Amino acid sequence: MTLNSGIFALFLLYLALHIFYLFKVKAFNMNAEPLTHQQLFKAAIIIPIVSFLMIGFICWREYDLKLDADGFNKFIEISKLPLGLLSLSIPFGVVVNNIHRTIQTDKQIKEAERKNKADGFYSHRKNTIEMFESLPFKSFLVVGEKYTLEFENCYSVYRYAYPMASTSSGVFIADENFVRRVDNLWIALKEKLDNPQRDNVNSLFNYIASIETILDNMHRILFFKPIENKDLYVMKFPGEDNVSKKFITKFSCEDDIKIAINAYWNACMIIIQALELSLNSEFIDEVRSVEHYSLSTERKLLRWQMPIKEKVEYALPGIYEFAY
């Protein structure tokens, strides 16, 4: 093997090893870091220079160095291939630079989109929470005192109302289940009102307590601020088997509970409109009688008056046995 063949074989080996190295370090998968940090850009400069020197050595080794006009002319004449290889660094560098610029532009676009989504999320959350805080919910009497419905924590309400909303998703579609979760309670309330139980005092008070429990569950599911009042109405009455009982409630009469029912119905309608959800006309028609009852003068709870108000520890509405 001649020296020229050996040098050329060494050049091919270098070229193969350098390309293998580029694949190993995943140089072809460039990122948005500065161009000088890109292995592919370094290769676009180094490989043409090494090619120029190694192929040039083959072309130059049989000639003596002459630093005159004839020498320079001869150098240019015999260095056409090495100089051509060296000149490849310019187009290679330009191509790598253009690809890198495209990657940087793509990253900037994605970063701008991410920022826009984040800004959109925080803006939407802020505006929605402000809207939640200003919703015109109605009031009703709780143990003779005015109580206005309001959300306990508007941030929690937002999280449940818009479960898909985040700084990365950009999805601001309200979840219908936020309000639909109380549909079954409205249906249960309708069934209660359609079938009043008032055969005796015990059944009447159990009936009232069941209605109040439905409203309490609705209150909790819709994330309204808890009603904190240790003053509750208490009605004592004789039970069966000589057992004394007492009925505990927040409402003093049927009118109070009607106003409360209407307040919760109004709240559901306001929330649906605020979240821009569609009304379920079939459901509305099914439970419309509940709203009508809350606005009417109809009496389903005859003989119900709660003249006694006592300080009691927190208790659920209902009937309790007690000893004198």
Secondary structure, 3 states (H helix, E strand, C coil): CCHHHHHHHHHHHHHHHHHHHHHHCCCCCCCCCCHHHCHHHHHHHHHHHHHHHHHHHHHHCCCCCCCCHHHHHHHHHHCHHHHHHHHCHHHHHHHHHHHHHHHHHHHHHHHHHHHHHHHHHHHHHHHHHHHHHCCCCCEEEECCEEEECCECCHHHHHHHHCCCCCCCCCCCCCCCHHHHCCHHHHHHHHHHHHCCCCCCHHHHHHHHHHHHHHHHHHHHHCCECCCCCCEEEEEEEECHHHCEEEEEECCCCHHHHHHHHHHHHHHHHHHHHHCCCCCCHHHHHHHHHHHHHHHCCCCCCCCCCCCCEEECCCCCCEEEECCC
